Amino acid sequence: MKATKLLFLMIIASAITSFTIVTADSKIVVQSREFYQLKTYVLNSEQQVQTTDKYLKEAYLPALKKLGIKNIGVFKLKPNATDTLKKIIVLIPFKSLSQFLALEEKLAKDKTYLATGAQYLNATYKQAPYSRIESVLLKAFADHPILTIPVLNSPRANRVYELRSYESATEAIYSNKVDMFKAGGEIKLFDRLAFNPAFYGEVISGAKMPNLMYMTTFANQESRDAHWKAFSDSPEWKELIALEKYKNNISHMDITFLYPTDYSDY
């Protein structure tokens, strides 16, 4: 009887594409796939950096946490001599699209948030706290349905959080690349090699589509380089990239190296 009930629950859960199953001690947990917003604040001056940092640290993140939104990452670009703009990237996990859609309305009713963030929220056009805000909305992979907090003990300034964006030429080719991560075994290989992935997500709204994005995390640059060498040298990867069905499924790739701010949750 128990076996029949277990099989029934597994069939029902597997039929719902937005859910996955995790088994532990003979228990079934049905986990909904999260949604992620990547907000990128593009900044022209150190004054804008300071104003936006203060707003995020003292007003925005505390307000989100009051609403039950946790595990918020806030990152800055690793120093690069060729950079002309400064950026702050905020990674916000949502349990559902309705939670995402309701956010601004709820923030507008939070008196503490409005008062604490007044310098930023009430800035004039002559003293704007940023140049632009870019936003990407993602849905978590079924194979990695919720954000994983990286386990790293190194100083935050030394850490490397590698954000990758893979674009594909068409929607069908994009689906092929997603399949390469899932059925092809890329995610399993990342796990085996301890890449500390925070998330894998399919972009459902953004400036560059179709594409997927994911973030892996490392103690420092040396650790990052060693992990990727192990990845490229692995027999699994060599076998995977040799498969004809996965050829040419990336048309453009962006790699962004980040480190967490002192007020980031990880």
C-alpha positions as CSV (number, residue, x, y, z in Angstrom):
1,M,0.0,0.0,0.0
2,K,2.8,2.4,0.9
3,A,4.7,1.6,-2.3
4,T,1.6,2.2,-4.3
5,K,1.0,5.6,-2.7
6,L,4.7,6.5,-3.1
7,L,4.5,5.7,-6.9
8,F,1.3,7.7,-7.2
9,L,2.9,10.8,-5.6
10,M,6.0,10.5,-7.8
11,I,3.9,10.3,-11.0
12,I,1.8,13.4,-10.0
13,A,4.9,15.4,-9.1
14,S,6.8,14.5,-12.2
15,A,3.8,15.7,-14.3
16,I,4.2,19.2,-12.9
17,T,7.0,20.8,-14.8
18,S,7.6,23.5,-12.3
19,F,8.3,21.1,-9.5
20,T,11.0,18.6,-8.7
21,I,11.3,15.8,-6.1
22,V,13.9,15.4,-3.5
23,T,14.0,12.1,-1.5
24,A,15.6,11.7,1.9
25,D,14.9,9.0,4.5
26,S,12.0,7.7,2.4
27,K,10.3,11.1,2.5
28,I,9.2,13.1,-0.6
29,V,9.6,16.8,-0.8
30,V,7.9,18.6,-3.7
31,Q,9.9,21.8,-4.3
32,S,8.6,24.6,-6.5
33,R,11.2,26.2,-8.8
34,E,12.2,29.7,-7.7
35,F,12.4,32.8,-9.8
36,Y,15.3,35.2,-9.7
37,Q,15.7,38.9,-10.5
38,L,19.1,40.2,-11.4
39,K,19.1,43.9,-10.9
40,T,22.2,45.7,-12.2
41,Y,22.7,49.3,-11.0
42,V,25.0,51.1,-13.5
43,L,26.9,53.9,-11.8
44,N,29.0,56.8,-13.1
45,S,30.6,58.1,-9.9
46,E,31.8,57.2,-6.5
47,Q,29.0,59.3,-5.0
48,Q,26.4,57.2,-6.8
49,V,28.1,54.1,-5.5
50,Q,27.9,55.4,-1.9
51,T,24.3,56.5,-2.2
52,T,23.2,53.2,-3.8
53,D,25.2,51.1,-1.3
54,K,23.6,52.9,1.6
55,Y,20.1,52.5,0.2
56,L,20.6,48.8,-0.5
57,K,22.2,48.0,2.9
58,E,20.0,50.1,5.1
59,A,16.6,50.2,3.3
60,Y,16.1,47.8,0.4
61,L,17.5,44.5,1.8
62,P,15.9,45.0,5.3
63,A,12.5,45.8,3.6
64,L,12.8,42.6,1.4
65,K,13.5,40.5,4.4
66,K,10.5,41.9,6.3
67,L,8.5,40.5,3.4
68,G,10.0,37.1,3.7
69,I,12.5,37.3,0.9
70,K,15.8,35.9,2.0
71,N,19.2,34.9,0.6
72,I,19.8,38.1,-1.3
73,G,23.1,38.5,-2.9
74,V,24.7,41.9,-3.6
75,F,27.9,42.0,-5.7
76,K,30.4,44.3,-7.3
77,L,32.6,43.8,-10.3
78,K,36.1,42.5,-9.7
79,P,38.5,45.3,-10.5
80,N,39.4,45.5,-14.2
81,A,41.6,48.1,-15.8
82,T,39.3,48.4,-18.8
83,D,36.1,49.1,-16.8
84,T,34.7,52.6,-17.3
85,L,31.5,52.1,-15.4
86,K,30.8,50.8,-11.9
87,K,28.1,48.3,-11.2
88,I,26.3,46.8,-8.3
89,I,24.4,43.6,-9.0
90,V,21.6,42.4,-6.8
91,L,20.3,38.8,-6.9
92,I,16.8,38.4,-5.5
93,P,15.1,35.0,-5.2
94,F,11.3,34.8,-5.3
95,K,9.1,31.9,-4.4
96,S,6.6,32.8,-7.2
97,L,5.9,35.3,-9.9
98,S,3.1,36.8,-7.8
99,Q,5.6,37.5,-5.1
100,F,7.8,39.3,-7.6
101,L,4.9,41.3,-9.1
102,A,3.6,42.4,-5.6
103,L,7.0,43.7,-4.4
104,E,6.9,47.3,-5.5
105,E,3.3,47.9,-4.2
106,K,4.3,46.4,-0.8
107,L,7.5,48.5,-0.6
108,A,5.4,51.6,-1.2
109,K,3.4,50.9,2.0
110,D,6.5,50.3,4.2
111,K,7.0,53.6,6.1
112,T,10.3,52.4,7.6
113,Y,11.6,51.6,4.1
114,L,10.4,55.0,2.7
115,A,12.1,56.9,5.6
116,T,15.4,55.0,5.6
117,G,15.7,55.1,1.9
118,A,14.6,58.7,1.5
119,Q,18.0,60.0,0.2
120,Y,17.9,57.5,-2.7
121,L,14.1,57.4,-3.3
122,N,13.7,61.2,-3.3
123,A,16.8,62.1,-5.3
124,T,16.5,64.8,-7.9
125,Y,17.2,64.3,-11.6
126,K,20.4,66.4,-11.1
127,Q,21.6,64.0,-8.4
128,A,20.3,60.6,-9.6
129,P,21.8,57.8,-7.5
130,Y,22.5,55.7,-10.7
131,S,22.8,56.0,-14.4
132,R,20.4,53.1,-15.3
133,I,18.9,49.9,-13.7
134,E,19.0,46.8,-15.8
135,S,16.8,43.9,-14.9
136,V,16.7,40.2,-15.9
137,L,14.1,37.7,-14.7
138,L,14.9,34.0,-14.6
139,K,13.3,30.7,-13.7
140,A,15.4,28.2,-11.9
141,F,16.3,24.9,-13.6
142,A,14.2,22.0,-12.4
143,D,17.5,20.2,-11.6
144,H,18.5,23.0,-9.2
145,P,15.1,24.5,-8.1
146,I,16.2,26.7,-5.2
147,L,19.2,29.0,-4.7
148,T,22.1,27.3,-2.9
149,I,24.1,29.5,-0.4
150,P,27.8,29.1,-1.3
151,V,30.0,27.7,1.5
152,L,33.2,29.8,1.4
153,N,35.4,30.9,4.3
154,S,37.8,33.2,2.4
155,P,37.7,37.0,2.8
156,R,34.9,38.4,0.7
157,A,37.1,40.6,-1.4
158,N,39.1,37.5,-2.5
159,R,36.1,35.5,-3.5
160,V,35.2,35.0,-7.1
161,Y,31.5,34.7,-8.0
162,E,31.4,33.9,-11.7
163,L,28.2,34.9,-13.5
164,R,27.8,33.4,-16.9
165,S,25.3,34.1,-19.7
166,Y,25.0,31.8,-22.6
167,E,23.0,33.1,-25.6
168,S,21.8,30.8,-28.5
169,A,21.0,31.6,-32.1
170,T,17.3,30.4,-31.9
171,E,14.8,29.2,-29.3
172,A,15.2,25.6,-30.4
173,I,19.0,25.7,-30.2
174,Y,18.7,27.4,-26.8
175,S,16.5,24.4,-25.6
176,N,19.3,22.1,-26.8
177,K,21.8,24.0,-24.6
178,V,19.5,23.7,-21.6
179,D,19.2,20.0,-22.3
180,M,23.0,19.8,-22.3
181,F,23.0,21.1,-18.7
182,K,20.3,18.7,-17.6
183,A,20.3,15.4,-19.5
184,G,23.8,16.0,-20.9
185,G,25.2,16.1,-17.4
186,E,26.8,19.5,-17.1
187,I,25.1,20.2,-13.7
188,K,26.2,16.8,-12.4
189,L,29.8,17.5,-13.5
190,F,29.7,20.9,-11.7
191,D,28.5,19.2,-8.6
192,R,31.1,16.4,-8.8
193,L,33.9,19.0,-9.1
194,A,32.5,21.2,-6.2
195,F,31.9,24.4,-8.2
196,N,29.6,25.7,-5.5
197,P,26.8,26.7,-7.9
198,A,24.4,29.3,-6.5
199,F,21.8,29.0,-9.2
200,Y,21.0,28.0,-12.8
201,G,18.3,29.9,-14.5
202,E,16.4,30.2,-17.8
203,V,15.9,33.9,-18.8
204,I,12.2,34.5,-19.2
205,S,12.6,38.3,-19.6
206,G,15.7,40.3,-20.5
207,A,17.5,42.2,-23.1
208,K,19.4,39.2,-24.5
209,M,17.2,36.2,-25.4
210,P,17.1,33.3,-25.7
211,N,19.7,32.7,-23.0
212,L,20.4,31.0,-19.7
213,M,22.5,32.3,-16.8
214,Y,24.2,30.6,-13.9
215,M,26.6,31.5,-11.0
216,T,29.4,29.4,-9.7
217,T,31.5,30.4,-6.7
218,F,35.1,30.0,-5.6
219,A,37.3,31.0,-2.7
220,N,39.7,33.0,-4.9
221,Q,40.9,33.3,-8.5
222,E,43.4,30.5,-8.1
223,S,40.6,28.1,-7.0
224,R,38.4,29.3,-9.9
225,D,41.1,28.6,-12.5
226,A,41.9,25.2,-11.0
227,H,38.2,24.2,-11.0
228,W,37.7,25.2,-14.6
229,K,40.9,23.3,-15.7
230,A,39.6,20.2,-14.0
231,F,36.3,20.7,-15.8
232,S,37.8,21.1,-19.2
233,D,40.1,18.1,-18.6
234,S,37.4,15.8,-17.3
235,P,36.4,12.8,-19.4
236,E,32.7,13.7,-19.0
237,W,33.2,17.1,-20.6
238,K,35.4,15.7,-23.4
239,E,32.7,13.1,-24.2
240,L,29.9,15.7,-24.0
241,I,31.4,18.3,-26.3
242,A,32.2,15.6,-28.9
243,L,28.5,14.8,-29.3
244,E,27.2,16.1,-32.6
245,K,23.8,17.0,-31.2
246,Y,25.3,19.6,-28.9
247,K,27.4,21.4,-31.5
248,N,27.1,25.2,-31.9
249,N,24.4,25.7,-29.3
250,I,26.1,28.8,-27.9
251,S,26.2,31.9,-30.1
252,H,27.6,34.3,-27.5
253,M,28.9,34.0,-24.0
254,D,29.4,36.7,-21.3
255,I,31.5,36.0,-18.2
256,T,31.4,38.5,-15.3
257,F,33.6,38.2,-12.2
258,L,32.1,39.4,-9.0
259,Y,32.7,39.6,-5.3
260,P,30.1,40.0,-2.5
261,T,29.7,43.2,-0.6
262,D,29.9,43.3,3.2
263,Y,26.1,43.3,3.5
264,S,25.4,40.6,1.0
265,D,23.8,37.5,2.5
266,Y,26.6,35.3,1.0
